[in-house]
Amino acid sequence: MSLGDVFKALSDSTRREILRILRDGDLSAGAIAERFSISRPSVSHHLTTLRHAGLVTAERRGQEIVYSLDATLFEELVAYLLDLSGRTERRDAE
């Protein structure tokens, strides 16, 4: 996973919506696909991109693959963006 992969994954509105959906809890690939009017292979491609970027994890449960939001990377990304903006330095100075 690289920072470029993360930003590429976040650049697509469908992938951002998948992340919003997973914020409420784990879902199977099929349950995620049902929420979109695009083909299941397209949803699968989006899920693969999110997984490759480290934004979601996938776990096989019986016949299904269940996806979960990976909050660890989001915490690192927020820390990076705060550092980039200089906000962490201002907090330390306060």
Secondary structure, 3 states (H helix, E strand, C coil): CCHHHHHHHHCCHHHHHHHHHHHCCCEEHHHHHCCCCCCHHHHHHHHHHHHHHCCEEEEEECCEEEEEECHHHHHHHHHHHHHHHCHHHHHHHC
